[in-house]
């Protein structure tokens, strides 16, 4: 066992660059002169340009990752879409082209309603709920 050796030429030492003339050729594989021949450059260095961190705008508020965006439908639009009353659902509103599918819907209280509506959507404003209930409808 103690006579086993790797095949000749199978194992090579790695080249240690940047260690001067004694180890591996005059410039040690780093070319001639310049920053990269002398030492490493810090991450983000852009060759003398103003770097990205300095260019980026600062102190401009923040974007809330938990914000929920609703598609809004006003009561006046519901009065147009449901002239004889009925049940208002998200699928029905998508079918009538009032909202896009797979998004949340909120009913707002702009306009008046005179027919009985049974509303089942994600959210309803306070004024819209009052007007719907006053017209004899309900909100789920």
TORPA-4810 file (N, C-alpha, C, O; in nm, 3 decimals):
<nodes>
NODE_1_0.082_-0.120_0.000_0.000_0.000_0.000_0.085_0.126_0.000_0.052_0.226_-0.063_X
NODE_2_0.200_0.118_0.075_0.277_0.241_0.091_0.356_0.277_-0.034_0.421_0.382_-0.036_X
NODE_3_0.354_0.195_-0.138_0.422_0.230_-0.264_0.327_0.292_-0.367_0.373_0.330_-0.475_X
NODE_4_0.194_0.305_-0.337_0.099_0.361_-0.434_0.124_0.509_-0.454_0.141_0.584_-0.358_X
NODE_5_0.126_0.550_-0.580_0.147_0.691_-0.613_0.053_0.726_-0.729_0.021_0.639_-0.810_X
NODE_6_0.009_0.854_-0.740_-0.067_0.893_-0.859_0.019_0.880_-0.983_0.141_0.888_-0.975_X
NODE_7_-0.045_0.862_-1.098_0.029_0.852_-1.224_0.108_0.980_-1.247_0.061_1.088_-1.209_X
NODE_8_0.224_0.973_-1.306_0.304_1.094_-1.331_0.225_1.195_-1.415_0.170_1.158_-1.519_X
NODE_9_0.219_1.321_-1.372_0.147_1.426_-1.445_0.000_1.435_-1.410_-0.070_1.523_-1.460_X
NODE_10_-0.049_1.343_-1.323_-0.192_1.344_-1.288_-0.225_1.458_-1.192_-0.334_1.514_-1.196_X
NODE_11_-0.132_1.490_-1.106_-0.158_1.595_-1.006_-0.065_1.713_-1.031_0.057_1.697_-1.039_X
NODE_12_-0.125_1.833_-1.045_-0.044_1.954_-1.066_-0.073_2.052_-0.954_-0.187_2.063_-0.909_X
NODE_13_0.026_2.123_-0.907_0.004_2.229_-0.809_-0.069_2.344_-0.875_-0.047_2.372_-0.992_X
NODE_14_-0.158_2.411_-0.799_-0.229_2.525_-0.858_-0.134_2.643_-0.870_-0.040_2.657_-0.791_X
NODE_15_-0.159_2.728_-0.971_-0.073_2.844_-0.993_-0.108_2.953_-0.891_-0.223_2.996_-0.883_X
NODE_16_-0.011_2.995_-0.816_-0.034_3.101_-0.718_0.009_3.233_-0.782_0.127_3.268_-0.781_X
NODE_17_-0.087_3.305_-0.839_-0.053_3.429_-0.911_-0.031_3.542_-0.812_-0.078_3.539_-0.698_X
NODE_18_0.041_3.642_-0.858_0.062_3.761_-0.775_0.165_3.741_-0.667_0.162_3.810_-0.565_X
NODE_19_0.259_3.646_-0.687_0.360_3.621_-0.585_0.500_3.651_-0.636_0.598_3.599_-0.585_X
NODE_20_0.508_3.736_-0.737_0.641_3.781_-0.779_0.709_3.690_-0.880_0.654_3.588_-0.922_X
NODE_21_0.832_3.729_-0.916_0.903_3.661_-1.024_0.950_3.522_-0.985_0.961_3.434_-1.070_X
NODE_22_0.977_3.503_-0.858_1.034_3.375_-0.817_0.939_3.259_-0.838_0.985_3.148_-0.864_X
NODE_23_0.810_3.280_-0.830_0.720_3.167_-0.834_0.675_3.130_-0.974_0.676_3.012_-1.009_X
NODE_24_0.635_3.227_-1.055_0.572_3.188_-1.183_0.580_3.302_-1.283_0.479_3.367_-1.310_X
NODE_25_0.692_3.325_-1.337_0.700_3.421_-1.446_0.683_3.566_-1.401_0.615_3.592_-1.302_X
NODE_26_0.744_3.656_-1.471_0.760_3.796_-1.429_0.634_3.863_-1.375_0.636_3.912_-1.262_X
NODE_27_0.524_3.867_-1.453_0.406_3.941_-1.406_0.303_3.850_-1.339_0.195_3.895_-1.303_X
NODE_28_0.337_3.726_-1.321_0.254_3.632_-1.249_0.112_3.620_-1.306_0.017_3.603_-1.231_X
NODE_29_0.099_3.630_-1.438_-0.029_3.608_-1.502_-0.126_3.721_-1.485_-0.247_3.703_-1.504_X
NODE_30_-0.078_3.842_-1.449_-0.168_3.954_-1.425_-0.153_4.065_-1.529_-0.202_4.176_-1.508_X
NODE_31_-0.088_4.038_-1.638_-0.072_4.144_-1.738_0.029_4.247_-1.691_0.110_4.220_-1.603_X
NODE_32_0.023_4.366_-1.750_0.121_4.469_-1.719_0.053_4.589_-1.652_-0.046_4.641_-1.703_X
NODE_33_0.104_4.631_-1.541_0.061_4.751_-1.469_-0.090_4.759_-1.444_-0.162_4.662_-1.469_X
NODE_34_-0.136_4.870_-1.398_-0.280_4.888_-1.375_-0.325_4.834_-1.241_-0.253_4.759_-1.175_X
NODE_35_-0.448_4.874_-1.201_-0.500_4.836_-1.070_-0.506_4.686_-1.054_-0.469_4.634_-0.949_X
NODE_36_-0.553_4.615_-1.156_-0.574_4.471_-1.143_-0.443_4.394_-1.135_-0.441_4.280_-1.090_X
NODE_37_-0.332_4.454_-1.179_-0.202_4.388_-1.165_-0.149_4.404_-1.023_-0.067_4.324_-0.978_X
NODE_38_-0.195_4.507_-0.952_-0.139_4.538_-0.821_-0.218_4.478_-0.706_-0.160_4.418_-0.616_X
NODE_39_-0.350_4.494_-0.708_-0.433_4.437_-0.601_-0.575_4.423_-0.654_-0.607_4.474_-0.761_X
NODE_40_-0.661_4.355_-0.579_-0.797_4.334_-0.628_-0.879_4.462_-0.614_-0.845_4.550_-0.535_X
NODE_41_-0.987_4.470_-0.692_-1.073_4.588_-0.688_-1.192_4.555_-0.600_-1.237_4.440_-0.595_X
NODE_42_-1.243_4.655_-0.530_-1.358_4.630_-0.442_-1.482_4.603_-0.526_-1.492_4.651_-0.639_X
NODE_43_-1.576_4.525_-0.472_-1.700_4.497_-0.546_-1.777_4.627_-0.572_-1.787_4.712_-0.485_X
NODE_44_-1.830_4.640_-0.691_-1.907_4.759_-0.724_-1.824_4.871_-0.785_-1.881_4.973_-0.824_X
NODE_45_-1.691_4.855_-0.794_-1.609_4.960_-0.855_-1.636_4.966_-1.003_-1.635_4.863_-1.070_X
NODE_46_-1.659_5.085_-1.056_-1.697_5.099_-1.197_-1.596_5.180_-1.276_-1.633_5.253_-1.368_X
NODE_47_-1.470_5.167_-1.242_-1.365_5.230_-1.322_-1.366_5.381_-1.318_-1.334_5.444_-1.418_X
NODE_48_-1.400_5.439_-1.206_-1.397_5.585_-1.194_-1.530_5.651_-1.217_-1.546_5.769_-1.187_X
NODE_49_-1.630_5.577_-1.271_-1.764_5.634_-1.284_-1.824_5.649_-1.145_-1.776_5.590_-1.048_X
NODE_50_-1.931_5.729_-1.136_-2.004_5.733_-1.010_-2.077_5.600_-0.998_-2.157_5.564_-1.085_X
NODE_51_-2.051_5.526_-0.891_-2.103_5.391_-0.883_-2.253_5.390_-0.858_-2.314_5.492_-0.828_X
NODE_52_-2.310_5.271_-0.872_-2.456_5.257_-0.869_-2.514_5.303_-0.736_-2.619_5.367_-0.734_X
NODE_53_-2.447_5.271_-0.627_-2.498_5.308_-0.495_-2.513_5.460_-0.484_-2.610_5.508_-0.426_X
NODE_54_-2.420_5.532_-0.540_-2.426_5.680_-0.534_-2.531_5.734_-0.632_-2.592_5.838_-0.607_X
NODE_55_-2.551_5.663_-0.744_-2.647_5.710_-0.845_-2.792_5.686_-0.804_-2.882_5.757_-0.848_X
NODE_56_-2.815_5.584_-0.720_-2.952_5.545_-0.685_-3.019_5.656_-0.605_-2.954_5.719_-0.522_X
NODE_57_-3.148_5.682_-0.629_-3.218_5.787_-0.554_-3.233_5.749_-0.407_-3.244_5.631_-0.373_X
NODE_58_-3.233_5.850_-0.322_-3.236_5.825_-0.179_-3.359_5.885_-0.114_-3.414_5.985_-0.162_X
NODE_59_-3.404_5.825_-0.005_-3.509_5.881_0.081_-3.635_5.918_0.004_-3.683_6.031_0.014_X
NODE_60_-3.689_5.824_-0.074_-3.810_5.852_-0.149_-3.926_5.767_-0.098_-4.006_5.719_-0.178_X
NODE_61_-3.936_5.749_0.032_-4.045_5.670_0.085_-4.021_5.522_0.066_-3.907_5.479_0.048_X
NODE_62_-4.128_5.442_0.068_-4.114_5.298_0.051_-4.240_5.243_-0.014_-4.342_5.310_-0.019_X
NODE_63_-4.231_5.120_-0.064_-4.345_5.054_-0.127_-4.394_4.946_-0.031_-4.319_4.856_0.005_X
NODE_64_-4.520_4.956_0.009_-4.575_4.861_0.105_-4.597_4.726_0.037_-4.677_4.717_-0.055_X
NODE_65_-4.526_4.621_0.081_-4.541_4.491_0.014_-4.675_4.424_0.043_-4.712_4.329_-0.027_X
NODE_66_-4.749_4.472_0.144_-4.875_4.408_0.181_-4.997_4.482_0.127_-5.110_4.447_0.160_X
NODE_67_-4.975_4.586_0.043_-5.086_4.663_-0.013_-5.174_4.574_-0.100_-5.124_4.494_-0.180_X
NODE_68_-5.306_4.587_-0.085_-5.400_4.511_-0.167_-5.467_4.607_-0.264_-5.527_4.706_-0.222_X
NODE_69_-5.456_4.579_-0.391_-5.512_4.665_-0.495_-5.649_4.610_-0.536_-5.662_4.493_-0.573_X
NODE_70_-5.751_4.695_-0.529_-5.886_4.654_-0.566_-5.927_4.718_-0.698_-5.885_4.830_-0.729_X
NODE_71_-6.009_4.648_-0.776_-6.075_4.709_-0.891_-6.204_4.770_-0.837_-6.279_4.705_-0.764_X
NODE_72_-6.231_4.894_-0.872_-6.348_4.960_-0.815_-6.463_4.963_-0.915_-6.444_4.980_-1.035_X
NODE_73_-6.583_4.946_-0.860_-6.707_4.958_-0.938_-6.799_5.049_-0.858_-6.826_5.022_-0.740_X
NODE_74_-6.848_5.155_-0.919_-6.937_5.247_-0.850_-7.083_5.200_-0.861_-7.118_5.119_-0.947_X
NODE_75_-7.165_5.254_-0.772_-7.308_5.216_-0.772_-7.376_5.255_-0.902_-7.465_5.184_-0.949_X
NODE_76_-7.335_5.368_-0.961_-7.397_5.410_-1.087_-7.372_5.307_-1.198_-7.457_5.285_-1.284_X
NODE_77_-7.254_5.243_-1.193_-7.223_5.138_-1.291_-7.309_5.014_-1.265_-7.356_4.949_-1.358_X
NODE_78_-7.330_4.982_-1.136_-7.416_4.868_-1.102_-7.559_4.892_-1.145_-7.628_4.801_-1.190_X
NODE_79_-7.605_5.018_-1.132_-7.741_5.052_-1.175_-7.756_5.032_-1.326_-7.862_4.992_-1.373_X
NODE_80_-7.649_5.061_-1.401_-7.650_5.039_-1.547_-7.653_4.889_-1.579_-7.731_4.844_-1.662_X
NODE_81_-7.565_4.812_-1.509_-7.549_4.670_-1.540_-7.667_4.586_-1.493_-7.699_4.484_-1.554_X
NODE_82_-7.733_4.627_-1.383_-7.843_4.550_-1.326_-7.969_4.638_-1.316_-8.008_4.675_-1.205_X
NODE_83_-8.033_4.673_-1.430_-8.149_4.762_-1.425_-8.269_4.701_-1.351_-8.353_4.775_-1.300_X
NODE_84_-8.277_4.569_-1.345_-8.390_4.507_-1.277_-8.349_4.442_-1.145_-8.424_4.362_-1.089_X
NODE_85_-8.230_4.474_-1.095_-8.182_4.418_-0.969_-8.124_4.280_-0.990_-8.100_4.238_-1.103_X
NODE_86_-8.101_4.209_-0.879_-8.048_4.073_-0.889_-7.927_4.054_-0.800_-7.899_4.135_-0.711_X
NODE_87_-7.855_3.945_-0.827_-7.739_3.910_-0.746_-7.611_3.955_-0.816_-7.588_3.925_-0.933_X
NODE_88_-7.527_4.029_-0.742_-7.402_4.082_-0.797_-7.287_3.998_-0.742_-7.260_4.002_-0.622_X
NODE_89_-7.219_3.923_-0.829_-7.101_3.845_-0.789_-6.983_3.887_-0.876_-7.000_3.952_-0.979_X
NODE_90_-6.865_3.848_-0.832_-6.745_3.883_-0.909_-6.748_3.815_-1.046_-6.715_3.878_-1.146_X
NODE_91_-6.787_3.689_-1.049_-6.793_3.617_-1.178_-6.890_3.683_-1.274_-6.864_3.690_-1.394_X
NODE_92_-7.002_3.731_-1.221_-7.102_3.798_-1.303_-7.047_3.931_-1.358_-7.069_3.965_-1.474_X
NODE_93_-6.975_4.004_-1.272_-6.915_4.131_-1.315_-6.809_4.107_-1.422_-6.796_4.186_-1.515_X
NODE_94_-6.732_3.998_-1.408_-6.631_3.964_-1.510_-6.701_3.932_-1.641_-6.656_3.975_-1.747_X
NODE_95_-6.810_3.855_-1.634_-6.884_3.818_-1.755_-6.941_3.941_-1.826_-6.948_3.945_-1.949_X
NODE_96_-6.983_4.042_-1.747_-7.039_4.164_-1.807_-6.932_4.263_-1.850_-6.963_4.367_-1.908_X
NODE_97_-6.803_4.231_-1.820_-6.692_4.316_-1.865_-6.665_4.435_-1.776_-6.596_4.528_-1.817_X
NODE_98_-6.719_4.435_-1.653_-6.697_4.549_-1.563_-6.562_4.541_-1.493_-6.503_4.644_-1.461_X
NODE_99_-6.512_4.419_-1.470_-6.384_4.401_-1.402_-6.305_4.289_-1.470_-6.359_4.214_-1.551_X
NODE_100_-6.176_4.280_-1.436_-6.090_4.173_-1.487_-6.096_4.055_-1.392_-6.120_4.071_-1.272_X
NODE_101_-6.075_3.936_-1.446_-6.084_3.817_-1.360_-5.958_3.803_-1.275_-5.854_3.863_-1.305_X
NODE_102_-5.968_3.724_-1.169_-5.859_3.694_-1.076_-5.806_3.817_-1.003_-5.690_3.819_-0.962_X
NODE_103_-5.889_3.918_-0.986_-5.850_4.035_-0.907_-5.962_4.070_-0.810_-6.079_4.037_-0.834_X
NODE_104_-5.926_4.136_-0.701_-6.025_4.170_-0.598_-6.110_4.288_-0.643_-6.064_4.374_-0.719_X
NODE_105_-6.236_4.292_-0.596_-6.333_4.394_-0.639_-6.387_4.467_-0.517_-6.417_4.407_-0.415_X
NODE_106_-6.399_4.601_-0.531_-6.458_4.683_-0.426_-6.569_4.768_-0.486_-6.552_4.826_-0.593_X
NODE_107_-6.682_4.775_-0.416_-6.794_4.858_-0.460_-6.786_4.991_-0.387_-6.775_4.995_-0.264_X
NODE_108_-6.790_5.102_-0.463_-6.786_5.237_-0.404_-6.923_5.303_-0.417_-7.005_5.263_-0.500_X
NODE_109_-6.947_5.404_-0.335_-7.081_5.462_-0.325_-7.111_5.580_-0.413_-7.203_5.656_-0.382_X
NODE_110_-7.038_5.599_-0.522_-7.067_5.711_-0.612_-7.189_5.679_-0.696_-7.193_5.575_-0.762_X
NODE_111_-7.289_5.766_-0.695_-7.412_5.743_-0.770_-7.522_5.688_-0.680_-7.499_5.664_-0.561_X
NODE_112_-7.640_5.668_-0.738_-7.755_5.619_-0.661_-7.803_5.487_-0.719_-7.780_5.456_-0.835_X
NODE_113_-7.871_5.410_-0.635_-7.926_5.283_-0.678_-8.071_5.275_-0.629_-8.101_5.313_-0.516_X
NODE_114_-8.161_5.226_-0.715_-8.302_5.220_-0.678_-8.356_5.077_-0.680_-8.470_5.053_-0.639_X
NODE_115_-8.274_4.982_-0.728_-8.320_4.843_-0.738_-8.258_4.759_-0.627_-8.157_4.797_-0.568_X
NODE_116_-8.320_4.644_-0.600_-8.273_4.557_-0.494_-8.157_4.471_-0.546_-8.172_4.394_-0.640_X
NODE_117_-8.039_4.487_-0.482_-7.921_4.410_-0.522_-7.871_4.326_-0.405_-7.870_4.372_-0.291_X
NODE_118_-7.830_4.203_-0.434_-7.764_4.119_-0.334_-7.617_4.111_-0.375_-7.580_4.038_-0.468_X
NODE_119_-7.533_4.188_-0.304_-7.393_4.206_-0.344_-7.305_4.108_-0.268_-7.311_4.101_-0.145_X
NODE_120_-7.221_4.034_-0.341_-7.124_3.943_-0.280_-6.989_3.964_-0.349_-6.955_3.893_-0.443_X
NODE_121_-6.913_4.062_-0.301_-6.781_4.092_-0.355_-6.680_4.097_-0.240_-6.716_4.072_-0.125_X
NODE_122_-6.553_4.130_-0.273_-6.449_4.128_-0.171_-6.466_4.239_-0.068_-6.443_4.216_0.051_X
NODE_123_-6.505_4.359_-0.113_-6.513_4.471_-0.020_-6.619_4.570_-0.068_-6.640_4.586_-0.188_X
NODE_124_-6.685_4.637_0.027_-6.788_4.738_-0.005_-6.764_4.857_0.085_-6.743_4.841_0.205_X
NODE_125_-6.765_4.978_0.029_-6.746_5.097_0.112_-6.870_5.120_0.199_-6.977_5.068_0.172_X
NODE_126_-6.852_5.199_0.304_-6.961_5.226_0.397_-7.080_5.293_0.332_-7.194_5.254_0.354_X
NODE_127_-7.052_5.397_0.250_-7.162_5.470_0.185_-7.236_5.380_0.085_-7.358_5.388_0.073_X
NODE_128_-7.161_5.295_0.014_-7.224_5.204_-0.082_-7.315_5.105_-0.009_-7.424_5.075_-0.056_X
NODE_129_-7.269_5.055_0.104_-7.348_4.959_0.181_-7.479_5.022_0.230_-7.585_4.960_0.226_X
NODE_130_-7.469_5.148_0.278_-7.590_5.218_0.324_-7.691_5.233_0.211_-7.810_5.209_0.231_X
NODE_131_-7.645_5.272_0.093_-7.735_5.295_-0.021_-7.799_5.163_-0.068_-7.917_5.159_-0.103_X
NODE_132_-7.718_5.056_-0.068_-7.771_4.925_-0.114_-7.879_4.876_-0.016_-7.984_4.827_-0.058_X
NODE_133_-7.851_4.888_0.115_-7.947_4.843_0.215_-8.072_4.931_0.213_-8.183_4.880_0.231_X
NODE_134_-8.056_5.062_0.191_-8.169_5.154_0.184_-8.260_5.120_0.065_-8.381_5.141_0.071_X
NODE_135_-8.202_5.066_-0.044_-8.281_5.028_-0.162_-8.345_4.890_-0.146_-8.415_4.842_-0.236_X
NODE_136_-8.322_4.826_-0.031_-8.384_4.695_-0.006_-8.292_4.578_-0.034_-8.335_4.462_-0.026_X
NODE_137_-8.168_4.605_-0.068_-8.074_4.497_-0.099_-7.997_4.450_0.022_-8.028_4.487_0.135_X
NODE_138_-7.894_4.366_-0.003_-7.812_4.317_0.106_-7.667_4.305_0.062_-7.638_4.294_-0.057_X
NODE_139_-7.577_4.306_0.161_-7.433_4.292_0.133_-7.381_4.171_0.209_-7.404_4.159_0.330_X
NODE_140_-7.311_4.082_0.140_-7.252_3.963_0.206_-7.105_3.985_0.225_-7.037_3.898_0.279_X
</nodes>
